[in-house]
Amino acid sequence: MITPQCLREVPLFAGLDEALLGAVAAESADVRLNAGEYLIREGDAVAFFVLLEGELDVTKDVAGETQAVDTYGPGDSFGELPLLLGTSATVDLRARTPVRVMRVDGQDFMTLLRYSDTLAGTVLSNMTRRVKNLQRVVLDAPAAVTLLVGSADDLHCFGLRDFLSRNQVVFRWLDPGTPTLACEIPTGVEAGPLPAVVLPDGEVLVRPSVRDLAPRVGLQVEPTLEEYDVVIVGGGPAGLAAAVYGASEGLCTLLIEKEAPGGQAGTSSRIENYLGFPTGLSGGELSARALRQARRFGAEVVTTREVAALTPGPDAHEVQLDGGTRVRARSVVLTMGVSWRALPLSGTERFVGRGVWYGAARTEAPGTRGKDVYLIGGGNSAGQAAMFFSNYARRVSLLIRAPHVEKGMSQYLIDQLRAKANVRICECCEVTALHGDSHLRGLTVHHSDTGEDEHVETDSLFVLIGADARTDWLGGVVLRDERGYVCSGLDLAPQGAWPLARDPFPLETSVPGVFVAGDVRRGSVKRVASSVGEGSMSIALVHQFLALAEQAGGQTTTA
């Protein structure tokens, strides 16, 4: 319990009268931690703290490396920087020794500042010092020297750029065709086959696949165990949520993702209606935070691997990865999401990566500066991409086949698009032809309301026209509908696909112990928040299933 006597011994509170000391003590929390425990993790919501006993280490993740920022001792206060700036925690705080900390909520902290000019002055002085410390740490940290050398028109180079960016790997791209950058390419690299990756130790990887590159930049590509409590297939919002909740609740958890955690949502430039983020956040930010959470709780995250087969078993299911690796899973959660639908035009494939992109490739945004950019799609993903590219392009044209954009897009996003002077929403429009030689140079756009065809010049077309479930690898193992979406729960009964006497759990597929969540589930709501909710819900159901399996002597097929 915090008492006025405790506060009298803290220099920060020396000028406060007894009444205010008593009020502060009454509203403060007494927090005690053992050595090694975290008080705050970077990205957490914060309060104002005063360290009463012990020592705290202050560290920050910079370019994937943990950097020491400071050490706090008795009497030190902290937390004012994010509180006054309205941000989350910018550092990690971990107990070096057993500690006792006084926590003051944000509103009470602001009241304190108003009541005491002396205290306010001390707090602001500390804040200035902390900003300088953070600046020093960030500027003094060794620069990321992983280099990617390759042309903007090289599809292989585009794939590597997209892979590194979406996996939060810090790198620098050097295009030999850009004179200001060509001079920075290490000697001998440009003359060889491209693209090439120059690792921090100087090793050069020539035309690497993402599978070859992944372990060299610190990503895990192989499971470490033979059996897991839950194996999650797919690293979109549903999969990441399942990984966070599974690992945090004590389940031995493996997440397998073939490309990059985040899925389609990870490429969204701005999600503004996600609960708890009033100013919005990007899909990349959301994915990166969720990935850090999952790993912090102990989940294994394997990238660049596809699941080739799922074989149900009596006491565990077998999950086979491409390359032949097999793991046993007491339960499985399918969260593969969906893939962008291909543009159904002859010759499209030869322009992919050469002017035509599926999804909103953020790595391409700087290259659209001053250009006319076209996007196809009428959903929120297309609207968010149009908003993002409008910050770079001279003009952004959003082509929508439907007569009214309101049919598929949230109103807040429509309002934002219409308020942008360089954005056009073109309804009743459909691209009917692509033009160019080795690179996209133009489009033919058909206006269905007038029957006219229009030729436009552009070298940038982004396609976001819905998505398809990529579940062919499942074969007939679980029940799917005619479009490939996985059936679950109540959808199983009319098909006679449920094998047990008990009813299936809400997200359970036709195979007991195999669950489905997110966009790949039949009847799902195609929203990020919904996928996150289903992913977390799936783990609650996994717990129930595993409890039944224990009662049945470990038999998953009778649980």
C-alpha atoms as one frame of an Amber mdcrd trajectory, in Angstrom:
protein
   0.000   0.000   0.000   1.307   3.441  -0.923   1.294   5.838   2.035   2.034
   9.569   2.356   5.186   8.577   4.269   6.450   6.686   1.189   5.976   9.787
  -0.930   7.745  12.145   1.487  10.950  10.207   0.819  10.702  10.798  -2.951
  12.376  14.078  -4.064   9.809  14.531  -6.845   7.037  15.037  -4.274   9.012
  17.261  -1.886   6.947  20.375  -2.610   3.494  18.818  -2.194   1.364  19.628
   0.859  -0.006  16.918   3.131  -3.488  16.962   1.628  -2.175  16.441  -1.893
   0.281  13.772  -0.725  -2.598  11.910   0.868  -4.720  12.188  -2.266  -1.884
  10.950  -4.499  -1.142   8.036  -2.174  -4.807   7.027  -2.064  -5.107   6.951
  -5.865  -1.806   5.176  -6.557  -1.201   1.460  -7.055   1.576  -0.454  -5.295
   3.236  -2.650  -7.938   5.821  -5.278  -7.017   7.868  -7.323  -9.491  10.447
 -10.067  -9.225  13.777  -9.827 -11.018  13.331 -10.512 -14.717   9.666  -9.518
 -14.882   8.536  -6.764 -17.246   6.764  -3.668 -15.979   6.125  -2.360 -19.514
   6.713  -3.684 -23.014   7.196  -1.392 -25.992   3.788  -0.646 -27.498   1.877
  -1.091 -24.220  -0.479   1.505 -22.779   1.274   3.420 -20.007   0.825   5.248
 -16.731   3.140   7.476 -14.666   5.511   5.508 -12.453   7.841   6.238  -9.554
  10.398   3.585  -8.632  10.453   3.186  -4.841  12.763   0.182  -4.433  15.122
  -1.776  -6.694  16.416  -1.216 -10.229  14.827  -1.339 -13.688  16.591  -1.839
 -17.026  15.331   0.317 -19.897  15.824  -1.178 -23.368  14.555  -0.563 -26.895
  14.356  -2.748 -29.989  16.250  -1.021 -32.807  16.442  -2.782 -36.173  15.845
  -6.130 -34.488  18.540  -5.614 -31.838  17.929  -4.869 -28.149  19.698  -1.644
 -27.173  20.260  -0.455 -23.591  18.742   2.985 -23.008  18.996   3.625 -19.261
  18.808   2.147 -15.778  16.346   3.492 -13.201  16.898   3.468  -9.451  14.897
   4.447  -6.351  13.319   7.885  -6.726  13.321   7.872 -10.532  10.023   8.649
 -12.249   9.027   7.734 -15.793   6.082   7.339 -18.147   5.524  11.039 -18.741
   6.852  10.936 -22.324   4.129   8.717 -23.873   1.452  10.185 -21.579   2.134
  13.754 -22.674   2.559  12.789 -26.336  -0.495  10.532 -26.357   1.452   7.476
 -27.546   2.131   3.969 -26.292   5.332   2.957 -24.492   8.476   3.565 -26.526
  10.741   1.239 -24.488  10.772  -1.982 -22.459  11.125  -1.760 -18.672  12.349
  -4.919 -16.939  13.179  -5.499 -13.285  16.910  -6.042 -12.736  16.249  -6.747
  -9.045  13.036  -7.174  -7.058  11.299  -3.809  -7.382   8.492  -1.796  -5.878
   6.846   0.749  -8.155   4.165   3.348  -7.581   1.736   3.648 -10.492  -0.328
   6.797 -11.097  -3.047   6.694 -13.757  -2.847   9.193 -16.604  -5.695  11.422
 -15.434  -4.288  11.684 -11.901  -0.864  12.456 -13.366  -2.282  15.374 -15.367
  -3.968  16.674 -12.197  -0.616  16.555 -10.390   1.021  18.658 -13.083  -1.651
  21.333 -12.731  -1.294  21.510  -8.944   2.491  21.773  -8.728   4.646  23.930
 -11.005   7.791  22.541  -9.390   6.781  18.949 -10.056   5.768  19.854 -13.617
   9.158  21.441 -14.229  10.990  18.360 -12.977   8.845  16.049 -15.083   9.420
  18.094 -18.247  13.151  18.198 -17.565  13.181  14.399 -17.232  11.181  14.129
 -20.436  13.748  16.202 -22.341  16.558  13.993 -21.057  14.687  10.854 -22.078
  14.084  12.132 -25.603  17.833  12.762 -25.946  18.594   9.262 -24.646  16.247
   7.686 -27.189  17.720   9.811 -29.957  21.227   8.710 -28.980  20.294   5.032
 -28.923  18.555   5.147 -32.296  21.283   7.170 -34.008  24.163   5.207 -32.482
  22.684   1.806 -33.300  24.502   0.009 -36.096  22.824   0.724 -39.409  21.064
  -2.107 -41.180  23.408  -3.127 -43.962  21.392  -5.871 -45.631  21.243  -4.748
 -49.250  18.982  -5.887 -52.059  20.367  -5.110 -55.502  18.012  -5.428 -58.439
  15.921  -3.672 -61.042  12.460  -2.240 -60.476  11.230  -4.198 -63.516  12.599
  -7.523 -62.271   9.758  -9.723 -60.986  12.180 -11.739 -58.848  13.487  -8.541
 -57.233   9.934  -7.355 -56.591   9.169 -10.653 -54.843  12.211 -10.308 -52.586
  11.387  -6.685 -51.758   7.814  -7.561 -50.928   8.899 -10.537 -48.825  11.458
  -8.581 -46.795   9.133  -5.640 -46.268   6.129  -7.707 -45.169   8.287  -9.753
 -42.796   9.520  -6.562 -41.088  13.130  -7.170 -42.163  15.149  -3.958 -42.289
  16.917  -3.692 -45.649  17.940  -1.226 -48.334  17.070  -1.614 -52.004  19.593
  -0.390 -54.588  18.408  -0.204 -58.203  21.310  -0.238 -60.707  19.130   1.842
 -63.023  19.067   4.750 -60.575  22.341   6.725 -60.940  22.251   8.139 -57.408
  22.009   4.616 -55.974  24.157   2.667 -58.427  27.335   4.145 -56.964  26.501
   2.564 -53.578  26.339  -0.995 -54.917  29.284  -3.057 -53.590  32.018  -3.717
 -56.125  31.393  -6.745 -58.296  27.759  -7.257 -57.344  26.231  -5.305 -60.233
  28.254  -7.229 -62.793  26.878 -10.579 -61.643  23.387 -12.062 -61.977  20.690
  -9.989 -60.288  18.849  -9.682 -58.016  21.412 -10.229 -55.303  21.271  -9.820
 -51.537  24.337  -8.605 -49.657  24.157  -9.737 -46.020  25.619  -7.681 -43.142
  28.698  -9.925 -43.022  29.390  -9.245 -46.707  28.177 -12.589 -48.073  26.357
 -12.268 -51.397  23.304 -14.385 -52.206  22.723 -14.469 -55.965  19.100 -14.717
 -57.085  18.004 -16.382 -53.829  14.541 -17.823 -53.339  12.598 -16.484 -50.373
  13.075 -19.914 -48.743  16.859 -19.574 -49.043  16.809 -15.956 -47.932  14.527
 -16.338 -44.910  16.919 -18.081 -42.464  19.760 -15.759 -43.489  17.768 -12.743
 -42.277  16.689 -14.326 -39.004  13.385 -15.978 -39.932  12.464 -19.494 -38.806
  11.758 -21.973 -41.611  11.647 -25.306 -39.762   9.569 -26.495 -36.779  11.711
 -27.439 -33.787   9.414 -30.093 -32.275   7.702 -33.231 -33.510   4.374 -32.600
 -31.761   2.367 -29.503 -30.813  -0.845 -28.873 -28.916  -2.096 -26.701 -31.760
  -0.815 -26.127 -35.287  -2.161 -23.001 -36.996  -2.098 -22.975 -40.796  -1.920
 -19.385 -42.071  -0.609 -16.182 -40.522  -3.317 -13.611 -41.244  -5.244 -11.800
 -38.486  -7.112 -14.972 -37.474  -3.929 -17.031 -37.377  -1.971 -14.420 -35.441
  -4.791 -14.076 -32.909  -4.909 -17.850 -32.481  -1.126 -17.925 -32.005  -1.199
 -15.156 -29.386  -4.013 -16.715 -27.380  -2.776 -20.270 -27.801   0.765 -19.528
 -26.652  -0.307 -17.145 -23.875  -2.635 -19.804 -22.469   0.052 -22.436 -22.240
  -0.483 -24.403 -25.445   2.559 -25.553 -27.390   1.834 -23.527 -30.520   3.148
 -23.620 -34.091   2.059 -21.139 -36.775   2.915 -21.928 -40.400   2.806 -19.096
 -42.962   3.855 -19.463 -46.595   4.592 -15.778 -47.265   4.476 -13.214 -44.468
   2.434 -12.833 -41.271  -0.486 -10.463 -41.732  -2.075 -11.930 -44.835  -4.049
  -9.517 -47.012  -4.663  -7.292 -43.986  -0.908  -6.895 -43.600  -0.802  -4.935
 -46.855  -3.577  -2.505 -45.846  -2.207   1.018 -45.673  -4.710   2.196 -43.065
  -7.398   0.445 -41.022  -9.391   3.229 -39.409 -12.336   1.358 -37.905 -10.368
  -1.138 -35.816 -11.527  -1.065 -32.197  -9.229   0.825 -29.840  -7.227   2.757
 -32.451  -9.068   6.064 -32.940  -6.502   7.396 -35.409  -6.228   4.078 -37.238
  -3.223   1.872 -37.882  -1.720   0.138 -40.871  -2.105  -3.557 -41.500   1.656
  -3.865 -41.226   1.658  -2.280 -37.768  -1.132  -4.553 -36.580   0.626  -7.636
 -37.939   4.018  -6.660 -36.503   2.569  -6.086 -33.035   0.639  -9.354 -33.104
   3.714 -11.234 -34.311   5.808  -9.814 -31.471   3.118 -10.809 -28.992   2.912
 -14.352 -30.320   6.678 -14.828 -30.198   6.940 -13.244 -26.751   4.488 -15.818
 -25.422   6.503 -18.625 -26.988   4.710 -19.433 -30.239   6.886 -20.791 -33.033
   6.352 -18.937 -36.307   7.594 -20.721 -39.430   7.599 -18.801 -42.720   8.095
 -19.698 -46.405   6.492 -23.097 -45.840   3.220 -24.390 -47.232   1.154 -27.161
 -45.721   0.902 -29.889 -48.337  -1.392 -32.336 -46.564  -3.453 -32.920 -43.442
  -3.938 -36.512 -42.295  -6.381 -37.099 -39.426  -5.278 -39.610 -36.795  -6.776
 -41.334 -33.745  -4.644 -39.527 -31.155  -3.174 -36.645 -33.203  -3.387 -35.245
 -36.717  -0.377 -35.218 -39.025   0.502 -31.962 -40.761   2.864 -32.362 -43.703
   4.826 -29.350 -44.944   6.239 -28.934 -48.427   9.667 -30.508 -48.452   8.424
 -33.517 -46.500   8.638 -32.218 -42.920   5.890 -33.706 -40.742   4.602 -32.655
 -37.330   1.900 -34.096 -35.094  -0.871 -31.806 -33.907  -3.310 -32.546 -31.092
  -5.483 -29.870 -32.725  -5.350 -27.800 -35.909  -6.707 -24.337 -36.736  -7.104
 -23.510 -40.437  -6.622 -19.770 -40.995  -5.298 -19.663 -44.570  -7.387 -16.633
 -45.467  -7.949 -15.966 -49.150  -5.832 -14.901 -52.125  -6.425 -12.038 -54.520
  -8.478 -13.028 -57.537  -6.551 -12.883 -60.804  -7.530 -10.333 -63.428  -9.328
 -12.408 -66.117  -7.641 -10.824 -69.125  -5.436 -12.392 -71.758  -1.766 -11.518
 -71.290  -2.096 -10.306 -67.705   0.613 -12.613 -66.364   3.373 -11.053 -68.471
   2.744  -7.686 -66.794   2.661  -8.928 -63.181   5.471  -7.129 -61.388   5.937
  -4.972 -64.486   3.152  -2.500 -63.935   0.444  -4.839 -62.636   0.313  -5.807
 -58.969  -2.143  -7.849 -56.950  -2.958  -6.147 -53.676  -1.520  -2.860 -52.510
   2.230  -3.407 -52.628   3.483  -0.671 -50.291   7.005  -1.110 -51.621   5.791
   0.260 -54.968   4.289   3.476 -53.575   7.413   5.682 -53.900   7.708   4.624
 -57.538   4.275   6.099 -58.318   5.285   9.625 -57.345   3.919  12.087 -59.893
   2.209   9.374 -61.965  -1.364   8.410 -62.819  -2.242   5.260 -60.881  -5.237
   2.976 -61.455  -6.780   0.566 -58.964  -9.493  -2.022 -59.589 -11.792  -2.935
 -56.719 -14.776  -1.739 -54.748 -14.045  -3.013 -51.239 -12.365  -1.442 -48.235
  -8.954  -2.821 -49.221  -9.152  -0.997 -52.544 -10.332   2.203 -50.862  -7.519
   2.084 -48.305  -5.000   1.516 -51.082  -6.363   4.487 -53.046  -5.983   6.713
 -49.984  -2.409   5.515 -49.498  -1.300   5.995 -53.101  -2.907   9.441 -53.232
  -0.048  10.609 -51.003   2.410   9.807 -53.807   0.667   9.726 -57.185  -0.405
  12.728 -59.254  -3.821  11.165 -59.690  -5.459   7.966 -58.443  -8.398   6.443
 -60.331 -10.420   3.790 -58.520 -12.269   1.654 -61.081 -15.429  -0.031 -59.787
 -17.647  -2.302 -61.861 -20.726  -1.704 -59.670 -22.926   1.374 -60.248 -22.558
   2.511 -56.640 -19.392   2.410 -54.542 -21.532   2.242 -51.388 -22.336  -1.378
 -52.242 -18.993  -2.681 -51.017 -17.133   0.073 -49.155 -17.503   1.640 -45.701
 -18.968   5.135 -45.714 -16.112   6.714 -43.740 -13.703   5.566 -46.431 -15.919
   6.817 -49.263 -16.078  10.235 -47.590 -12.285  10.366 -47.285 -11.790   9.419
 -50.926 -14.240  12.038 -52.157 -12.463  14.671 -50.092  -9.139  13.971 -51.852
  -8.618  16.270 -54.821  -6.426  13.785 -56.698  -8.693  10.732 -56.297 -11.419
   9.751 -58.788 -14.042   7.120 -58.035 -15.088   5.712 -61.417 -18.243   3.608
 -61.158 -19.587   1.330 -63.915 -16.003   0.799 -65.147 -14.196  -2.371 -66.155
 -10.707  -2.927 -67.566 -11.013  -4.946 -70.763  -7.447  -4.872 -72.115  -3.854
  -4.221 -71.054  -1.311  -2.622 -73.383   2.477  -2.579 -73.441   5.538  -4.510
 -74.498   7.792  -5.601 -71.651   6.018  -3.255 -69.212   2.453  -2.025 -68.805
   1.852   1.188 -70.772  -1.920   1.574 -70.864  -5.428   0.201 -70.304  -8.708
  -0.011 -72.126 -11.539   0.879 -69.757 -15.130   0.013 -70.686 -17.863   2.269
 -69.267 -20.942   0.061 -68.939 -23.297   2.978 -68.303 -22.467   4.655 -71.642
 -21.128   1.699 -73.630 -17.952   3.640 -74.463 -14.367   2.363 -74.387 -11.607
   4.647 -73.124  -7.856   4.239 -73.597  -5.721   5.563 -70.738  -1.953   5.691
 -70.357  -0.491   4.318 -67.130   2.309   2.069 -65.958   0.759   1.312 -62.560
  -2.307  -0.902 -62.062  -3.194  -2.431 -58.700  -5.786  -5.209 -58.681  -7.968
  -5.776 -55.596 -11.021  -7.498 -57.038 -12.079  -9.903 -54.347 -10.495 -13.126
 -53.322 -10.661 -16.912 -53.600 -10.136 -19.624 -51.020  -6.969 -21.573 -51.810
  -7.900 -24.846 -50.127  -7.315 -27.410 -52.878  -4.539 -28.964 -50.794  -7.174
 -30.152 -48.311  -8.781 -32.403 -50.910 -11.661 -34.287 -49.335 -10.221 -34.295
 -45.812 -12.630 -31.622 -44.549 -15.967 -30.540 -45.966 -15.763 -27.490 -48.234
 -18.410 -25.673 -50.229 -18.437 -25.291 -54.006 -16.130 -22.243 -53.799 -13.578
 -23.957 -51.584 -14.539 -22.321 -48.294 -14.326 -24.611 -45.263 -17.614 -25.610
 -43.600 -17.935 -25.737 -39.821 -20.354 -25.981 -36.911 -24.014 -25.980 -37.867
 -23.151 -26.132 -41.588 -22.069 -29.753 -41.141 -25.391 -31.279 -40.041 -27.342
 -30.836 -43.316 -24.475 -32.510 -45.184 -24.301 -35.474 -42.822 -20.599 -34.769
 -42.502 -20.196 -34.911 -38.713 -18.959 -38.313 -37.454 -19.477 -38.093 -33.667
 -22.448 -38.331 -31.314 -21.684 -34.935 -29.783 -22.426 -31.741 -31.698 -19.466
 -30.025 -33.378 -18.070 -26.905 -31.763 -19.004 -23.660 -33.585 -15.746 -23.395
 -35.587 -15.033 -27.124 -35.795 -14.781 -28.687 -39.248 -15.969 -32.125 -40.318
 -12.798 -33.554 -38.735 -12.946 -33.472 -34.908 -10.175 -31.292 -33.522  -9.654
 -29.384 -36.761 -11.040 -25.854 -36.540 -11.366 -23.020 -39.054 -11.319 -19.253
 -38.490 -11.227 -16.075 -40.534 -11.887 -15.414 -44.202 -11.465 -19.041 -45.303
 -14.447 -20.137 -43.205 -17.749 -20.472 -45.053 -20.065 -17.631 -44.038 -17.378
 -15.528 -42.344 -17.544 -11.741 -42.145 -14.660 -10.432 -44.250 -13.342  -7.909
 -41.716 -10.068  -7.830 -39.779 -11.733  -7.496 -36.374 -14.008 -10.442 -37.118
 -11.044 -12.609 -38.108  -9.187 -11.660 -34.934 -12.252 -12.554 -32.887 -12.646
 -15.921 -34.586  -8.953 -16.683 -34.164  -9.095 -16.051 -30.425 -12.394 -17.942
 -30.149 -10.864 -20.965 -31.875  -8.370 -21.353 -29.037 -11.154 -21.398 -26.446
 -12.731 -24.215 -28.457  -9.381 -26.003 -28.768  -9.143 -26.041 -24.965 -12.598
 -27.608 -24.743 -11.719 -30.184 -27.379  -8.432 -31.129 -25.700 -10.230 -31.522
 -22.376 -12.668 -33.956 -24.017  -9.759 -35.792 -25.637  -8.105 -36.217 -22.242
 -11.323 -37.675 -20.863 -11.425 -40.066 -23.824  -7.896 -41.274 -23.126  -6.250
 -39.045 -25.721  -8.418 -40.155 -28.623  -9.080 -37.141 -30.871 -11.485 -39.044
 -33.098 -13.883 -39.823 -30.266 -13.516 -36.621 -28.223
